[in-house]
Structures are given as structure tokens and as C-alpha cells.
């Protein structure tokens, strides 16, 4: 009887500990600023965090159990899956474009890691999806600014190279005009 009481107490303690860990996991997943998705062996969605649902305007009902390519329509995703081997815990990272529900295209960085174990037949992938659209837009603006700065430097150099001889031509022309106005024609040929 005493052994049963101790055993029940251990079960209660471990249940509470598991519930606390589950709550920590839930809070952590809900607070991540990136989308996290866990896929089964057949590439169906087993889990998605709140950020995934929010980013892709989906609900758990129309996400869980569906193929990942149906809920995340990105170009080149199948090729990316061939690189990652869940049984060997390999990882991969790709930048993909995705057609969003609102109609615009966005760029995402997708990181995948196999979480299967060699002693277990169940192989899964965990995918982290981070929106890169703003970063890409800023990189493009920075490249444009760099191009404009280089063009400005080039044009400044060209203007400087043209202004030096033009300054001399203009100065000599003004001296010649001054001599002509004063009816001094001596040395005029040198200025012209």
C-alpha cells in the first residue's frame, strides 16, 4: 500500500512536470517571430505555430494533415526536400518565393532539419520559415543607391576633366573679347 502511494505521488509529480514543460513549449512556439512547421514522412503538416497561421492566413483545420506544398506554395520546394534526409539529421536552407493569399509574392528563407532517429521508423522534418521580403527590398534599394553614388562619382570626374580645359578656353576668350573691346589687337592671336 505504501509503495502504491509513493508510486501515485511520483506519477502526479511527473504529470505536473510534463504539463509545465508542455506549457513552456506552447508559450515558446507562440512567441516566436518566425513560422515553425513539423512535417511527417509523407510531407504532411503535423504541427504549425501561430506565426505560420498568421503569415499565410490559414487555420489549423485547413493546414494540419495536408501536404506542405498545398499550404506553402513555394517554387522549387520539392527539389529542396531531396537534399534533407531526416534519418541522417541533415539540414538545408533555401530562399524561396511564395504566392501569398493576397496575391503578392514574398521571399522566405526556409531552413529544414531532419528529426528522425535511426532506431525509429518515424522520420520528420522541422521547418523554420522567415520572411525575407523587407530585407530583399532594402538590399535592392541599397544596390540602387550604390549604383547612383558610383554614377555621381563618375559624372563628377568627367565634369572635372571637362571643366579644366573649358576654364582655360573661357578665360582666354574673355581676354580676347576684352582686347577687342579696347581695340587692342596685339597678342590677340595668342588668346584665340
N, C-alpha and C positions, 0 to 999 in steps of 0.2 A: 504494500500500500504506500509506504514512504517513497519507494522507488518510482511509483506511478505519479505521485505528487511532484517529485523533482523533475520527472520527465515532462509532465504537463507544464511546469513552470519554465523549463528550457524551451519548449515549443512556443509558449506565449512570448518569451523574450526574443526568440529568433524571428517570430512573426512580426513583432514590433520593429525589430531592426530591418527586416526586409521592407516593411511598409515605409520606414524612414528613408531607406535607400531609393525606393521607388519614387517617393515624393521629391527627393533631391534630383533624380534623373528627369522627372517630369518638368520641374522648375527650370533645370538647366536647358533642356531641349526647347522649352517655350521661350526662353530669354535669348537664345542665340540669334545674332543678326544675319545668319545665313540659313539657307534651306538645307535640311538633312533628310535623306531618304534611305531606307533599307530595302533592298531588293532580294527576293528569293532566287533560287537556282534558275527558275524559268523567267527571270527578269520581271516578275510581277511585284508591285509595291506592297510591302508588308507593313511599313511604317513611314509616316512623313510628319515632320514637325509643323508647328503653327505657321512659321515663316513661309514654308512651301505653299501651304493653302492660301496664304495671303498674297504671295507674289504671283501665283499662277491662277488666282481666282477660282479655286477648286474647293471641294468639300471632301471630308473623309469618305463619304458614301460613293462619290464618283472617282475616287482615287485608289483606295485600298483594294487589292485583288486584281487591279488592271495592269496591263503591260506598261512598263515605264515609257516606252516610245509613244503610247497613247496620251499620257498625261504630261509629257515633256517632249513636244515635237521639235527636237533639235536636229540640225543637219549633221550627218556623219557619226551619229551615236552608236550605230551597230559596229562600225569599224573600231571605235574606242573600246567597246566591250570585249573584243577579241584579244586585246592587249592584257587585260586584267584577268588573272587566274585566281579565283577565290581560294582554291585549295592550297596554293603556294603563297598566299597572303601578298600577292603583288599589288602594286599601286599604279595609278595612271592619272594624268592631269591633262585636260583639253580645254581649249577655248572654243565654244560653240555658239552659233546664232540660233535663236529660237523665235518662232512666230507666237506672239503673245495674243491672248484672247481679245484684247482691244484693237488688234490689227497691226500694231507696230512691231518691229523686230528689235530684239535686245540681245546683247552679248553676255554670255555667262562663262565663268571658269568652273569647270566640273572636275572635282577630284574624286576618284573612286579607289576603294581599298577592299580587297577580299577579306572576309572574316571567317571563312570556313576553317575547319580543323581537319587534319589528315585522318584522325581517328573517327571522324563523324561524316556521314554522307551529306548532311545538310550544309550547302555552301551558300553564302550570302555575300552581297556587296553593300557597303555603306557608301553613299554618295553625298558629297558636300557641294552645294551649288551656290556660287556667289555672283551677284550681279556686277558685271564689269562695264556696263553701258556708259555710265558717267565718266569712268576712268578713260575709256576709249575716246569719248568725245573730247575730254580735256587733253589727251595726248595729241589728237588731231589738231586742236586749236594751238597747242604748243608748237607742233611742227609747222603750222601755217605762220605763226609768229616768228619762228626761226627763219623761215624762207623769206618773209618780209624784211627781217633785220639784215639778212645777207644781201638781199636786193638793195636795200638802203645803203649799205656799206659800199657795194659795187657802184651804185649810181653816184655816191659821194666822191669816190675815187675818180670816176670818169669825169664828173663835173670839175674836179680839181685839176685834172690833166688838161681839160679843155680851157679852163679859165686862165691858167698861166699864160699860154700864148695869146689868148684873146685880150688879156690885160695889156700885154705889150703892144699888140696891134692897135688897141683902143687908145693907149697913151700916145703912140706915135701919130695916129690920125688926129688926135686933139692938138698936138704940137703943130702938125701941118696946117690944120684949119686956123689956128692962132696966127701962124706966119702969113697965111694967105689974107686974112682979115687986116693985117697990118702992112700988107703989100711988101713983105719980106720974102723974096723967093730964093735967097741964097741958102743952101743947105736943105732945101725943101725935098730934094730927091732922096736924101738920106732918111728923112722921116717917112717918106712914102714907101 
